[in-house]
């Protein structure tokens, strides 16, 4: 097992310190249960010896008196002593049997406490890991999620945590129990029969060497197994999330084949591990059987020589089982440890992942803002490498102004609106709000001043009211309704039998695209932000609904600084500042009238896209029952 994996496993076991009480009870009961277990062979020896000695004494006493005297003298005892032994044999037998029952009960009670507390301890550690992983994933920057698949993160928060939990709840206890039994047994064996103990000892280093070899071989195999499981889970997650797309494009057979191929790779990796352990177990049992054979041969000689009684041999053989018992569990312990080490390494990869966007030391709270936004010589590239997607972008948005962003796909429009709430940090330059660098304030206070409606609408399981109040859970129903009316969502919400208490389904599956978009707009408006970001926020609605939403947005943007990525003529015509982006740079800026005279790029966009949309806007107004003014 690699040092790095063992180091991470050690870190995981450090979480036991969070629950010292449960750990102390679990391991104390393990010691008591093991001590009771160690006492049983000693009691068995007394039972066997009491039976054999009592039987022998009665046999001698059944002989003629003269013969009794001779045999007693030959054995170094007296007839009176033989009579006492025969008379006390049954009492000794009952006492020893009663003691065995008592020790078995003690062991059973403490074994139950040990199992329960170990399970409670392992579940508590899994609870901590899951919460820490979820909290860390929530805090990680967009750039981290750009580089990692959702399915892989899900597996680390579920299956990998379970692997660590199993080792804490079972593997670690088995390991400690093996150490306690081995240490206690060897001490007893050395004190009772040193010669036989020396015969059994060579088995232990051989078993330890095997433990290290198989641990080193299997740990990387379990890492690859978890990677295969992550790959499988990713395909499953993508298909469940995009099942409508799969069906719409008749891709079911291809996706089934893709899943089967991934499942096949997962199966083959499992089989490789199974083959390895299929080789390990016979070797472990071979070593154990060789050791038992050697001890049995040596013990036979001692019994024949009269230096070892049957009771002593029975005691020794039972203790010997406590030596070979851990060897039988060795494969299981190796498996649990290797899996836990691999999983712990993957868990801490997330917990140790650096957050590229976080609060600076000494970051201050950003109070209510006026909405004065300045981009000052901003350049940006993803992951601190590769090509710049923004180059030397500078502009100013005064409080209450609307800034429209135009440009082809990949020109940098979305990047600009991502830098404002610090979804990413600028590579060069500064973004200022009311003269304050956004990196000098806390993320929570910055984002609470910004309302965002993204092009891709995401709703959460719950009611419509819950989703609108997502950013302000304490909002009253009247406030939620006001935001919904402003977003032209109130009417369709009230058409549902449950109104605002209507469940939206997973990812809003029970709502249309336009309905989800309007709920997302209401969610942003409920924050009453001084800065609005609208990323093509009316792209999923029909013409009539879009017209109503646009009218509401026009009213709501008054007095707020708004950044709009839109394709409609009305937004562009009403904007205070239009930025035309081309390959990450501002190719032109100004009002509609200024750009029509000075920017060929803008004129081309206007003629090719926006004029068509002007006709659509007129159609939308007619569909909404509004008068169209020339």
N, C-alpha and C positions, 0 to 999 in steps of 0.2 A: 504494500500500500504506500503510495507516494507521500512524501513529507507534507506537501501542501494540503492533500486531502485529509491527512491525520490532524494537521493544524486546524483546519476548519471543523473537523469533528470534535476536536477539543474545545473549540469556541462554542459549538452547539451544546456540548455537555456543561459548559459554564452556566447555561441557563438554569441548571438544577439549583444553583445558588439563589434563584428568585423564589424558590419554594423549599427553604431549608427544613421547615417543620415536616412537610410530607416526605422529604428525602430522608431525614433522620429516622422517622417512623419506619419507612420502607426498608432501609438498610439495617436498622436495629432488629426488626423482626426477622430479616433474613439471617442475621447472625444467630438469633435465638433458635429459629427453626433448624438451622444447620447444626447447632450444638446438640439439639435434641436428636437430630438424625445421626450424629456421630456417636451418641450414647447407645444406640440400639445394638450394634455388633457386640459391644462389651456385655450387654445384658444377654444376648443370644448365647455367648460363650458360657455364661453362668448357667443358663438353662440346659445346654447340651452337656456340660460337665456334671451338673446335678443329676441328669438322667443317667449318664454313663457310669458315674461313680456309685449312684444308688443301686443301679442294676447289678454292677459288679459286686457291691457289698452284699446284696441279697443272695447272689449266686454263691459267694464264699460261705455265707452263714448257713446255707442249705447243706453244706458238706459236713462230714463227721467232725467233732470238736478237735481231734488231734490234727486233722488236715487243716482246719481253720487256723490253728495256732501256727502251723508251719508256713502257710501262705501269707498270713498277716506279718509274720516275722520277715519273710522274704521281701515283702513290699515295704518294710520299714514302719509298720503300724501295729496296732493291737486289735484284738477281737472287740474290745469295748468301743474303740474308735470306729470300727466297721459298723457296729450296731447303731452308734449315734448317726453315722452317715446315712445308713439305710432308713432310720427313723425320720431324719430331717430332710430327706430327698424331696418328698412331696411338698413340704412347706417351702423349701428353697425354690422349687419349680413354680409354685403358686405366686410367691413373692416376685420372682423374676418376670413371670408372665404379666402380673399386675403392673409392674414397673414399665414393661414394654408398651402396654396399653396407655398408661399415663403419658409416656413420652410421645406416643403416636398422636394422642389428643392435643398435647401441647404443640407438637409440630404442625398439626392440621390447623389449629387456631391461628398460629403465627404465620403459617403459609398463606392463609386467607387474607390476613391483614397485610402481609407483604405484597400479594398480588393486587389487592384493591388499592393500596397506597401507591404502588408502582404505576398502575394504570392512571390513577388520578394525577400523579406527577407528570407522566408522559402526555396526557391530554392537556394539562395546563401549559406545558412547554409548547405543544403544537398550537394552542390558542395564542400564545405570545408571538410565535413565528408568523402565523397567518395575519394577525393584526399589524405586526411590524412590516411585513411584506406589502400589505394593502396600503398602509400609510406611506411607505416609501414609493410605491408605484404611483400613488396620487401626487406625490411631491416631485417626482422626476420630470425633467424638462421634456418638451416636445421632441427634441433631438434624440433623446433616448428611445422614445416610442417609435420614432421614425426608423430606428435601426433594429428594433426587436419586434417579433411577431406576437400577437395577442395570445395565440395558443401556447407558446413557450412560457409566457409569463403565468398563464393559468396553471400549467402543469407544476411549475415551481411552487406556487402557492397552495397546491392541493397534494399531488402525489409525492413530490419531494419532501414536503413537510411530514407526510405520513410515514415515509421511510425513516426519517430521523426519529419520529415518535415511536415506531416499533422497536428501534434499537434501544431507546431509553427505557421503554416499558418491558422489553423482553430480553434483548441481546445483552444489555449492560448488566441486568440482574443475573442472567445465566453466567456471564463472565465472572462477576463477583462471587457468585455461589461456587463456581469452579475453583476459584482461587482459595476461598475459605475451606472448601472440602479437601482440596489438595494439601494445603498447608496443615490443616488439622489432622488429616489422615496420615501424612508423612511423619508428623511428630509422634503420633500414637504408634505407628508401625515401627519406627526406629526404637521406641521404648519397649516394644513387646518382642520383636524378632528382627534384629538388625541384619542378619544374614539374608533372610528372605527379602527384606526391603531393598538391599543392594542389588538383588536380582531384578527387581521391578523398576529400579530407577532409570536405566538406559532408555526406557520407553518415552519418558517425558521430554528430553531434549529433541528426540526424533519428532515428536508431535509438535513441539514449538517451531521447529524448522519448517514443517509442513504448513503450519498456520501462517507463517510469514510468507512462504512461497505462494500459497494460494490466495492470500490477501493481496499480494502485489500483482498477481495475474488477473484477478477478478475485478478489482476496483475500477480500472479503466474500462472494462467490459460493461460495468453497470453505468458508467458515465455515458457510453455510447447507447446503452439501452434507454436511458432517460431522454437522450436526444431523439431517438427514434419515436419514443412516446410523444414528445413535444411536436414532432413533425406530423404524427398521426392526428393529434389533437388540433393542430392548426388547420389541417384540411377539413376536419369535422366542423370546427367553429366557423370557418369561412363559408362552408356549404349551408350550414343552418342559417347564417346571417344573410346569405345571398340566394336562398332557395328559389325565390321568384325569378331571379335572373337566370339561374340554372335551367329552370323549367321553360322560361320564355325562349331561350336559345337552344332548347332540346339538347342539353349537354349532360343529361343524366348518365348515359352509358360511359362517356369519357370520365366524368367525375367518379363514377363507381370504380372504373379501372385505376384511376389515380389513387383512390383510397385503398383499393386492394393491393396495389404495388407498395404503398407505405406500410400497410398491415403486414405484408410479406416480409419487408425488411425488419419490422419489429419482431415478427415470429422467428426469423433466422437468428437475430441477435439473442433472443431468449433461448433458442436451441443451443447456440454456442456456449452460453452460460451453463445450460443443463449438462452438456457434454463434459465441461470442466468439472462440475460437481459430481458427475457420475464417475469420473476418475478419482476424485478426492475421497469419496466415502469408502470405496473398497480398500484404498491404501490406508486410511485411518483405522478401519476395522482389522486390516492385516497386521498393523503394528500392535494394536491392542491384543489380538489373538496370540501373536508371537510372545508378547510379554506374559500373558496368562499361562501359556504353555510352559515357559521357562520357570515361572513361579510354582506351577503345579508339580513339575518334575523335582524341583528342589524341596518342596514341602513333603512330597512322597518319601524322599530319603529321610527327612527328619522324623516323620511319623514311624517309619520302619525302625529307626534307631531309638525310638522312645523319647526323643527330646521335644516332641510336639504332640499335644493331646488333640483329640478330635474337636473339642470345644475351642481350643486355641486356633486350630486350622479354620474352623467355621468363622471365628472372629476375624482372622486375617483375610480370608477370602471375601468377606463382606466389606471390610475396609478397602480391599483391593478393588472391589467394584466401584468404590468412591473415587479411586484413581482413574479407572478406565471410563467411568460415566462421562466426565467432561470431554473425553476424546470422542465419545459418540455424539456429543452435542457440538463438536468442533466445527463441522461443516455448516451447521445452522448458524452458529455464532459468526463464522467467517462471512456467510452470506449477508446477515443483517448488518454487520460492521461495514462491509464493502459498499453495500447499498447506501447506508447512512452517510458514509464518508463522501461518496459521490454526490449525494443529494445535498449534504451540508455545504459542499463547495459551490454548488449551483445556487443555493439559497443566499449565501454570503456574496456571491457575484452581484446580486441585486442590492442587498443591504449595503454593500460597500461601493456601489456605483456612484461616481461623482455626479452631482447635480450642476449642470452647466448654467442654470438660471436659478438663483436663490438670493435671499436677503443678504446684503453686504453687512459686515460688522458695523454696528452703529447706524443702521438704516432707520429712518424716522417715518412716522405715520404721515401720509399725505391727506390733509384735511380736504374739505370741500374746495373744488377748483373752479376757476372761471372758464377754463377750456382753451387757453392759449397754448397751441402746440407748435413746436419748432423741430424740424429735422435739420441737423447741422452737419454737413459733409459726411453723411451716413453711407457706409459701404458694408456689405454683408455677403458671407458665403457660409454654406452649411458645413457643419462638422470641422470648421477651422481649416478646411482644405478644399481643393478643387477650384472651380471657376467662381468668380464673383457673380451673384445674382442681382446685386445692387451696387452701383458705383457712384460715389460722390453725390448723393442725393441731398439736396437742400431745398426746403420750402418752409413757409410759415402759414399757419391757420389761426386767424384771430378768433376770439370768443364769439360763438354764434354763427360762424361761417360754415358753409357746406363745401367740402372738397370732393370733387368727382375724380376718380382714377380711371383712365382709359388706356387701352393698349392690348396688343395681341396676347395670346396665351404664352406664359413664360416671360412676360415683360417685367414682372416684379410687383404687380398690383397687390397680390395677396401677401407678399413678403412685407410690404410697407405696413399693412394693417396688423400683421403678426408682431412687428417690432414695437408697436405702440403699447400694448399691454404686457410686453416682455414675455411673449411666448418663446421668443428667441432674443438673445442679446446681440446688439450691433457688433460687427467685427471692428469697425473703425467709425469714429464720429460720435455724435450724441443725439439722443431724443429727449426733448425738454417739454415739460408741462408746467405752465406758469413759471418758467425760468428754472425749474428744478429737474435735474437729470433723473430719469425714471429709474436708474440703477441705484440712486441714493435713497429711495423710499421703499417701504415694505410692499411686497407683492400683493398682499390682501387689500391694503389701502389703495394701491394703484388700480387694481382691477375692479374694486367696488365703485370707482368713479367712471367706469367705462361700461356701456351697454353694448352687447355684441349679438348680432344675428348672422350666423355663418351660412354659407350656401348649402352645406350638408346639415340637415336638421336632425338633431338627436333628442328623443324624448325618453323618459325613464318610466319604469313600471310604477303604476299608481294612478291617481285620478287626474283629470284635466286641471283641476284647481292646484293639485300638488305640483304639476309641471309648470304652471304659470308662476307659482310662488316659489319656484326652485331657488332663486337667488335671495328671496326674502320670505322664509318660512313663517315668519310672524305676521305677514300681511293679512289684513282683514278681507272678508269676502267682498265688501264694497270696493276695496282697492283692486282686487283681482278682476272684478267685473269691469271696472273703469278701464283697466289696461286691455282687457279683451275687447271692449267696445272700440277703443282707439285703434286696435289692430284688425278691426272688422271680423272678429271671431265670435262675438257674443251671440249673434243670431243662430249660427250653426250649432253652437254649444247648447243653446236652449232647445234646439230641435231634438236633442237626445232625451230619452225618458228620465235619465238621472241628472241631466244638466251638468253642472260643474263637478259632480261626483261620479261622472262617467269614467270607468277604467279605460286607459288608452291602449292596453295590451303591450306585449313585448316590443320595444323600440317603436311604439306608436302604430303597430300593425293594423289597428282597427280604424285608423284615420287616413284620409286621403293626403296626398302630398301637399296640396294647398292648405288643408286644415292644419297639418303639422307646422307648416311655415308660419301661419298666422299665430299659432300658440307660441312658437319660438319668438316671434316679434313681441307678443304681449309679455312674455317672460323678460325680455330685455327692457321693455318700457316700464315695467313695474319697479325697476330699480331707480327710475327717474334720474338717469345719469346726465352729467354735463357733457360727456363725450359719447357719441354714437358711432358704431361701426356697423355698416350694412353691406354684407358681401353678397351682392346679387340676390338680395333677400326676397325678391318677388318672382324668382325664376320658376317656381313650381305651382303657380296659381293661374287660373283662367283670366281672360282679359277683363271681365267685369270686376272680379275680386281684386285683381291687381290695381285697377283704377281706384277702387275704394281705399285699398291699403296705401297707395301712393298719396292720395289726398290726406289720409290720416298722418302719414309720415311727414308730409310737407308741413302740416301744422305742428307736429311734435318736434321737428328739427328746428323750429324757430327758437332762438335763444340758446341752442346747443351747438357745439362744434361737432360736425358730422363728416365722416369719411365714408364715401359710397362707391362701391364697385357695382355699376349698373349698366344695362344695355339699352335703357329707354331714353328717348329724347327729352322727356319732361325733366328728369333728374339733371341732365347735362345743361339744359337751358337755364335752369334755376340755380345752378351752382355758382358760388362766389369765386371759386377757383377750380379750374380744370387742369389736371396734370396728365399730359400725354407721355406714356412710358414706352420706351423702345430699347430692348436688350439691357434692361437694368438701369437705364439712365433716363432722366427727364428730357425728352426731345422737344417739348413745348409746354408752355403754361400760360394761363390767362383766362378771360371769360370767353363765352361762346363767340361773341362778336369779334373779340380780338383775335382769337385763333382762326376764325374763318378768313381773316385777312392775312395772317402771318404764318400759318402752319399748314403746309401741304399734307402732312401725315393726318392731321385732324380733319382736314377737308375730305381726304380719302375715306377715313372712318365714317364721317358724317354722311357722305354720299352713299357708301356701300351698306351701312348698317342702320344709322339713326334715322334716315329719311323713311325707310321702310317702317321703322318703329313708330314714326309720327302718325302714319296711317293707321297702325294698330292701336295707338293711343286714342285716336278718334273713334275707332270701332269700339274700344273699351268703354269710352264715355257713353256711346249710344247704348251699349249693352247694359250699362249701369243706370240708364234712364236719365243721363245728364244732358244738358244742352251743350252742343259743340259750337264754340265760338271760332270764327275765322281768324 
